[in-house]
Amino acid sequence: MTSVESKTYEDEMYDATKRLFSSPLGRKVLNHWLGHLYFFEEALTDEQVILKNFATRLMNGIGFQFENADVITECIMKQVGKKE
């Protein structure tokens, strides 16, 4: 493998994390973690803010960027008010 073809550590971590959370069980775990890291709610204490920042970093690690927030907002709005 040439240096052009070799993956960086960050590329390997991105691929591994994306594969991990792409499975149904991985998504369930990610959802659980994000809930406990205050990703879905307001962080009020310093500790909660630190946890929320970690959640944001975790999401950035799998490609979540606020530049694609319109796509995420669309997905959220499709779920709002949806009856099960």
Buried (B, 14 or more C-beta within 10 A) or exposed (E): EEEEEEEEEEEEEBEEBEEBBEEEEBEEEBEEBBEEBBBEEEBEEEEBEEBBBBBBEBBEBBEBEEEEEEEEEEEEEEEEEEEE
